Structures are given as C-alpha cells and as structure tokens.
Amino acid sequence: MEAKIVLITGASSGIGEGCARKFAKEGWNLILNARTVSKLEELKVELEGAYGIRVYILPFDVRDRKSAVVSLESLPEEWKAIDVLVNNAGLVIGVDKEFEGSLDEWDIMIDTNIRGLLAMTRLVVPGMVERGRGHIINIGSIAGDAAYPGGSVYCATKAAVKALSDGLRIDLVDTPLRVTNIKPGMVETNFTVVRYRGDKEAADNFYKGIRPLTGDDIAETVYFAASAPAHIQIAEVLLMPTNQATGTISYKKKPE
Ligand code: 8X3
C-alpha cells in the first residue's frame, strides 16, 4: 500500500469520526477502532466510496487489554506499518463532586482515558520506533490544564494525557517520531450527552448562546499536526470557541 496509514481510536463519533473523514479526504488509509462495529462499517462504505481509500475495521474496547493485543496482532501485514496513531477514545460521565460521585463511573473514565491510551501507545509505538517513522496524536483537553467544578476526575485524566504526551516526547527525543497533544475546549458532540448521563436537553442547554467547535474543527487541527513537515513537531495545541477563554469562563448570549 502506497498511502499512509492512520489508526484512530473511538472513531465511531465526534472527534474520532471527524478525523476519519479528514484523513480519508486527504487520501490516507484508515484503521478504525471503536467498541461497536455498525457505525464503523457505515463509515467504511461511505469513505471508501467517496475517496477511493481503504478502511480496516478493528473493533475492541481500549479498556480491554487482551482484546487490544489480539486485535493489533491480527492486523494483516500490509496494515501493520501505522504512520499515525490518534489516541482519541475517551469520555466523561457525570458532573459530580469528588466526594460524592461514583467510583465505578470514575474507573470507566480512568480505564479509557488513561489506561486505554497508554495500552495503545505501548502496542503501536515500538513498531514506529523500529521503522524510524511515526506520530502519536493524543486528544487531551483544556480540562487537563486546570480543574473545574464537577470535573475533578475527568480533569485528572486529561492532565495525565498531558503528562503521558510530554513523557513520550522525551522518551522519543532521539528518534524521528513526533508526539502531539491536542487540547480542545467546548466541542459539541455526543460526548456531552454522555457527560449528562444521556440527558440530551441538559447537553443542548450547555451550548445555548455560544457556538461550540465541532468534531470536524478538531480534525482539521489534528491533520495539520500530522501533515506538518517532518522537522516540525507540534507539541501542543489548545483550541476553543472564540467566546470561550478558559475551562470555566465563556460568554453565552442571553436569549432575546
Ligand atoms: C472536553 C472539553 O471544556 O468540557 O474535554 O472540558 S471541556
């Protein structure tokens, strides 16, 4: 295969789906990961048809280490030389105080956002080092820069993504590999519905009066980092809506 290969985790919606569309449009072949296969199959048909690229579906839960190992080992030879790993799979559940929330829900966040990302990195990066070529793009968050009310554990997971990105960049400093941490602010995706435990109205209200970013907006920045000349390492990007200033300060127009 001539075209470059990108592996995207959490590719069935939001930022991950946006990245799938963007890389496909730019002629890359895609390995798409998510827990459920049906949306990935739809994307495969759509993107192969629209852009003449190839899509390989690799469904597993990044929290399930055994499945991750088996799935990556099962990749056909022509799909093994991954050029870019987009560690996007991640979630937030709930807006509870740190002394009140559910330990089980927090485990899901920690296992996905930190342990899942780390497992993917551990599994994919050795091959990149061997080939002397590769780029790891982690989807962090503005939430990793400072804690905010009701976000304690989620913010901690994204602070971990920053530390893991910085640490990996240090560990790879004597190689041609690059590491990028993309830190979005408000993005309107299903992510917020999950944050409010399925309450679509609460999620919609969150964005009232402000124009949030979209998964496609973030994908443009991910692709910008991936397509930068080889001597440029875009280490971090913090991007947010024009009317957002920090994780807690934004301007929302009042309804007239
Ligand atoms: C999600 C962005 O602003 O909800 O990572 O923390 S925010």
Boltz pocket constraint, residues with backbone or C-beta under 6 A from the ligand:
constraints:
  - pocket:
      binder: B
      contacts: [[A, 140], [A, 141], [A, 142], [A, 143], [A, 184], [A, 185], [A, 186], [A, 187], [A, 247]]
      max_distance: 6.0
